[in-house]
Amino acid sequence: MKTIKCIGVLTSGGDASGMNAAIRAVTRSAICNGFKVKGIYRGYEGLINGEVKELTTQDVSSVIQRGGTMLKTARSAEFQTVEGRKKAYDTMQREGIDALVIIGGNGSITGARIFAEEYDVPCIGLPGTIDNDLYGTDFTIGYDTALNTIVECVDKIRDTATSHDRIFFVEVMGRDAGFLAQNSAIASGAEAAIIPEDRTDVDQLEKFIGRGFRKTKNSSIVIVSESPKDGGAMHYAERVKKEYPQYDVRVTILGHLQRGGSPSAYDRILASRLGAGAIDAILEGQRNVMIGIHNDEVVYVPFSEAIKKDKPLDKSLIKVLDELSI
């Protein structure tokens, strides 16, 4: 096995608060252990195009508190091709990069798995996504910050909802995972959460209307997980307008507001632990694993498990929200 002397680090896919803290941790932990570190700008696209710069401890000074990613990020269609991955490998050879640390979500980890198989490159993944949907880790970098942002916004929307006796449908991110919606609903005292994991024969909207709103409340907040399949918050708001025209309905789509901002203390600590864990994994000869956190312990999760298995949402949270929102 080739001796690893230089580690490349990149961020890929959607940005998440705490990515800079992870870059900082990877860089400083690597240097502390005798490795050279090179930052790759704009994710896999930058790896293809040779956007590479050596990083020092000074380069990652005063970034732990910043949102976004100092290395920039991009989605790369070219990296999904054999030719694109060959260009990326050529860049690694030219720059003397022996191993990669990839900070990103499902798509980024999938790309790393394919690349590692094709070129026998040691790849270590860090779960950086606000969706919290990667299997094998209790939390992902950026999730806690996004959750706090949502709760802060919903608290403000609640004032208007109460003042005008309105139902507000608030759409949050999460793709096919309802972690942000379910937990922000509990934390903000929302009346309901409409999430992918709760799809049953029971109409979630009718369940909400029938359970409490018509009986005891003049205003309500419903958190809706974005979903191309269901149409998101707009779909449910339109249904209420048609089926229950007596109610005053509004929609707020939080959108990219959820991605930005200074990372929470938890995300800074999580990113720091996982970043240092990535270097520990390389020192131990690990490859093609994602560094996760489980029961407050750093764990190694094979790429195949992290991206192929669906992360389960604790269904007891649905019961908690139902009971507390009456």
C-alpha positions as CSV (number, residue, x, y, z in Angstrom):
1,M,0.0,0.0,0.0
2,K,1.3,3.4,-1.0
3,T,2.5,5.6,1.9
4,I,0.2,8.6,2.4
5,K,2.0,11.9,2.6
6,C,-0.5,14.4,1.2
7,I,-4.2,14.6,1.9
8,G,-6.7,16.5,-0.2
9,V,-9.9,18.0,1.3
10,L,-12.9,19.2,-0.5
11,T,-16.6,20.2,0.1
12,S,-19.2,19.0,-2.3
13,G,-22.9,19.4,-2.9
14,G,-25.1,21.7,-0.8
15,D,-23.3,23.9,1.8
16,A,-23.9,23.3,5.5
17,S,-22.8,25.4,8.5
18,G,-19.9,23.7,10.1
19,M,-18.1,22.7,6.9
20,N,-15.4,25.3,7.7
21,A,-15.0,23.9,11.1
22,A,-14.5,20.5,9.5
23,I,-12.0,21.8,7.0
24,R,-10.1,23.4,9.8
25,A,-10.1,20.2,11.9
26,V,-8.9,18.1,8.9
27,T,-6.2,20.6,8.0
28,R,-4.8,21.1,11.5
29,S,-5.1,17.4,12.6
30,A,-3.3,16.3,9.4
31,I,-0.5,18.8,9.8
32,C,-0.1,17.8,13.5
33,N,0.4,14.2,12.3
34,G,3.0,15.1,9.7
35,F,0.8,15.2,6.5
36,K,0.7,17.9,3.9
37,V,-2.8,19.2,3.2
38,K,-4.2,20.5,-0.1
39,G,-7.5,22.3,-0.4
40,I,-9.5,21.5,-3.5
41,Y,-11.9,24.3,-4.5
42,R,-15.4,23.8,-5.9
43,G,-15.7,20.2,-5.0
44,Y,-15.2,17.5,-7.6
45,E,-15.4,20.1,-10.3
46,G,-12.3,21.8,-8.9
47,L,-10.6,18.4,-8.7
48,I,-11.2,17.9,-12.4
49,N,-10.0,21.4,-13.2
50,G,-7.0,21.5,-10.9
51,E,-8.2,24.2,-8.5
52,V,-5.9,23.1,-5.7
53,K,-3.9,25.0,-3.1
54,E,-1.8,23.8,-0.2
55,L,-3.3,24.7,3.2
56,T,-1.4,25.8,6.3
57,T,-2.7,26.2,9.8
58,Q,-2.9,29.9,9.2
59,D,-5.2,29.4,6.2
60,V,-7.8,27.9,8.4
61,S,-7.5,30.4,11.2
62,S,-10.7,32.3,12.2
63,V,-13.0,30.1,10.0
64,I,-14.6,27.9,12.7
65,Q,-17.3,30.6,13.3
66,R,-18.1,31.1,9.6
67,G,-21.0,29.5,7.7
68,G,-20.7,28.2,4.2
69,T,-17.4,26.8,3.0
70,M,-14.1,28.5,2.4
71,L,-13.3,25.9,-0.3
72,K,-16.5,26.7,-2.2
73,T,-18.8,24.0,-3.4
74,A,-20.4,22.9,-6.7
75,R,-22.3,20.0,-8.2
76,S,-20.3,18.3,-10.9
77,A,-22.1,16.6,-13.8
78,E,-18.7,15.8,-15.4
79,F,-17.5,13.8,-12.3
80,Q,-20.4,11.5,-13.0
81,T,-18.7,10.4,-16.2
82,V,-15.7,8.0,-16.6
83,E,-13.8,10.8,-18.4
84,G,-14.4,13.3,-15.7
85,R,-13.2,11.0,-12.9
86,K,-10.1,10.2,-15.0
87,K,-9.3,14.0,-15.1
88,A,-9.8,14.2,-11.3
89,Y,-7.4,11.3,-10.8
90,D,-4.8,13.0,-13.1
91,T,-5.1,16.1,-10.9
92,M,-4.4,14.0,-7.8
93,Q,-1.3,12.5,-9.5
94,R,0.0,15.8,-10.6
95,E,-0.6,17.4,-7.2
96,G,0.8,14.5,-5.3
97,I,-2.4,13.9,-3.4
98,D,-2.5,10.4,-1.9
99,A,-5.9,10.4,-0.1
100,L,-9.1,12.4,-0.1
101,V,-11.4,13.7,2.6
102,I,-14.8,14.5,1.2
103,I,-17.2,16.7,3.2
104,G,-20.8,16.4,1.8
105,G,-24.0,14.6,1.7
106,N,-25.4,11.5,-0.1
107,G,-24.4,12.4,-3.6
108,S,-20.9,13.4,-2.5
109,I,-20.3,10.1,-0.6
110,T,-21.7,8.2,-3.6
111,G,-19.1,9.9,-5.9
112,A,-16.3,9.1,-3.5
113,R,-17.3,5.4,-3.4
114,I,-17.3,5.1,-7.2
115,F,-14.0,7.1,-7.5
116,A,-12.3,4.9,-4.8
117,E,-13.4,1.7,-6.6
118,E,-12.1,2.8,-9.9
119,Y,-8.7,4.2,-8.9
120,D,-8.0,2.5,-5.6
121,V,-7.8,5.9,-3.9
122,P,-8.2,6.0,-0.1
123,C,-11.3,8.2,0.5
124,I,-12.8,9.3,3.8
125,G,-16.2,10.9,4.0
126,L,-17.5,13.4,6.5
127,P,-21.3,13.8,6.7
128,G,-22.0,17.5,5.8
129,T,-25.7,18.0,5.1
130,I,-28.5,19.8,6.8
131,D,-30.9,17.0,6.0
132,N,-29.4,14.6,8.6
133,D,-30.3,11.7,6.2
134,L,-27.0,9.7,6.1
135,Y,-27.2,6.3,7.7
136,G,-24.8,5.3,10.4
137,T,-24.4,8.7,12.1
138,D,-26.8,10.2,14.7
139,F,-26.2,13.7,13.4
140,T,-24.7,15.3,10.3
141,I,-22.7,18.6,10.1
142,G,-25.1,21.5,9.6
143,Y,-28.2,19.9,10.9
144,D,-28.3,21.4,14.3
145,T,-27.7,24.9,13.0
146,A,-30.4,24.6,10.4
147,L,-32.8,23.3,13.0
148,N,-32.2,26.3,15.2
149,T,-32.7,28.6,12.3
150,I,-36.0,27.1,11.5
151,V,-37.2,27.3,15.1
152,E,-36.2,31.0,15.2
153,C,-38.1,31.7,12.0
154,V,-41.2,29.8,13.2
155,D,-41.2,31.7,16.5
156,K,-41.6,34.9,14.5
157,I,-44.2,33.5,12.2
158,R,-46.2,32.4,15.2
159,D,-46.7,36.0,16.2
160,T,-48.4,36.9,12.9
161,A,-50.4,33.6,12.9
162,T,-51.8,34.4,16.3
163,S,-52.5,38.0,15.6
164,H,-54.5,37.2,12.4
165,D,-56.0,33.8,13.4
166,R,-54.2,32.1,10.5
167,I,-53.0,28.7,9.5
168,F,-49.4,29.0,8.4
169,F,-47.8,26.2,6.3
170,V,-44.1,26.5,6.7
171,E,-42.0,24.5,4.3
172,V,-38.5,23.3,5.3
173,M,-35.8,21.4,3.6
174,G,-34.9,17.8,4.1
175,R,-35.5,16.2,0.7
176,D,-36.9,12.7,1.4
177,A,-36.2,12.9,5.1
178,G,-38.4,14.5,7.8
179,F,-35.8,15.1,10.5
180,L,-35.8,18.9,10.2
181,A,-39.6,19.1,9.9
182,Q,-40.4,16.8,12.8
183,N,-37.9,18.1,15.3
184,S,-38.5,21.8,14.4
185,A,-42.2,21.2,14.9
186,I,-41.6,19.8,18.4
187,A,-39.1,22.5,19.3
188,S,-41.3,25.4,18.0
189,G,-44.6,24.1,19.5
190,A,-46.1,23.6,16.0
191,E,-49.5,21.9,15.7
192,A,-48.4,19.4,13.1
193,A,-45.6,18.2,10.9
194,I,-46.2,16.6,7.5
195,I,-43.2,14.4,6.7
196,P,-42.3,11.6,4.2
197,E,-41.9,9.0,7.0
198,D,-45.5,9.4,8.1
199,R,-47.1,8.6,4.8
200,T,-49.9,6.1,5.5
201,D,-53.5,5.6,4.3
202,V,-54.4,8.3,6.8
203,D,-54.6,11.8,5.1
204,Q,-52.1,13.9,7.1
205,L,-53.9,17.1,6.5
206,E,-57.3,15.7,7.5
207,K,-55.7,14.2,10.6
208,F,-54.4,17.6,11.6
209,I,-57.6,19.5,10.9
210,G,-59.7,16.9,12.6
211,R,-57.5,16.4,15.6
212,G,-57.3,19.8,17.0
213,F,-57.5,22.9,14.9
214,R,-61.3,23.0,14.4
215,K,-61.9,22.2,18.0
216,T,-59.6,24.4,20.1
217,K,-57.5,26.7,18.0
218,N,-57.8,29.8,15.9
219,S,-54.3,29.8,14.6
220,S,-51.8,27.0,13.8
221,I,-48.4,26.3,12.4
222,V,-47.9,23.3,10.2
223,I,-44.3,22.4,9.3
224,V,-44.1,20.7,5.9
225,S,-41.1,18.8,4.6
226,E,-40.3,19.8,1.0
227,S,-41.4,17.1,-1.4
228,P,-41.6,17.1,-5.2
229,K,-44.0,14.1,-4.9
230,D,-46.5,15.9,-2.6
231,G,-46.0,19.5,-3.8
232,G,-44.9,20.7,-0.4
233,A,-46.5,23.5,1.6
234,M,-48.3,25.1,-1.4
235,H,-50.1,21.8,-2.1
236,Y,-51.5,21.6,1.4
237,A,-52.4,25.3,1.6
238,E,-54.4,25.0,-1.7
239,R,-56.2,22.0,-0.3
240,V,-57.2,23.9,2.8
241,K,-58.5,26.8,0.7
242,K,-60.7,24.5,-1.3
243,E,-61.8,22.1,1.4
244,Y,-62.0,24.5,4.4
245,P,-62.5,27.9,2.9
246,Q,-63.4,29.4,6.3
247,Y,-59.8,29.4,7.3
248,D,-57.2,32.1,6.5
249,V,-54.2,30.3,5.1
250,R,-50.6,31.5,4.4
251,V,-47.5,29.8,3.2
252,T,-43.8,30.5,4.1
253,I,-41.1,28.7,2.3
254,L,-37.9,29.1,4.3
255,G,-35.6,27.9,1.4
256,H,-31.9,28.6,1.5
257,L,-32.2,30.7,4.7
258,Q,-31.8,27.3,6.4
259,R,-28.4,26.7,5.0
260,G,-26.5,29.8,6.1
261,G,-25.4,31.4,9.3
262,S,-22.8,30.9,11.9
263,P,-22.7,27.3,13.0
264,S,-24.1,26.4,16.4
265,A,-21.7,25.3,19.2
266,Y,-22.8,21.7,18.6
267,D,-22.0,21.8,14.9
268,R,-18.6,23.3,15.6
269,I,-17.8,20.5,18.1
270,L,-19.2,17.8,15.9
271,A,-17.3,19.0,12.8
272,S,-14.1,19.3,14.8
273,R,-14.5,15.7,16.2
274,L,-15.3,14.2,12.8
275,G,-12.5,16.2,11.0
276,A,-9.9,14.9,13.5
277,G,-11.5,11.4,13.2
278,A,-10.9,11.5,9.5
279,I,-7.2,11.8,10.0
280,D,-7.2,9.1,12.7
281,A,-8.9,6.8,10.2
282,I,-6.2,7.5,7.6
283,L,-3.5,6.8,10.2
284,E,-5.2,3.5,11.0
285,G,-5.3,2.5,7.3
286,Q,-9.0,2.9,7.0
287,R,-10.4,3.7,3.5
288,N,-13.8,4.2,1.9
289,V,-15.6,4.9,5.2
290,M,-17.7,7.8,6.4
291,I,-16.8,9.2,9.9
292,G,-20.0,9.4,12.0
293,I,-21.1,9.9,15.5
294,H,-23.1,7.3,17.3
295,N,-24.0,7.4,21.0
296,D,-21.5,10.2,21.3
297,E,-18.7,8.0,20.0
298,V,-16.8,8.5,16.7
299,V,-17.5,5.6,14.4
300,Y,-16.5,4.4,10.9
301,V,-19.4,3.6,8.5
302,P,-18.6,1.9,5.2
303,F,-19.7,4.0,2.2
304,S,-22.0,1.3,1.0
305,E,-24.0,1.5,4.3
306,A,-24.0,5.2,4.6
307,I,-25.6,5.8,1.2
308,K,-27.7,2.7,0.5
309,K,-29.5,2.3,3.8
310,D,-32.4,4.6,4.7
311,K,-31.8,6.4,8.0
312,P,-34.9,5.7,10.2
313,L,-36.8,8.5,11.9
314,D,-37.8,7.7,15.5
315,K,-41.6,7.2,15.1
316,S,-42.1,8.0,18.8
317,L,-41.4,11.7,17.8
318,I,-44.7,11.6,15.8
319,K,-46.6,10.5,18.9
320,V,-44.9,13.2,21.1
321,L,-45.9,15.9,18.7
322,D,-49.5,14.6,18.4
323,E,-49.9,14.6,22.2
324,L,-48.3,18.0,22.8
325,S,-50.2,19.8,20.1
326,I,-53.7,19.2,21.3
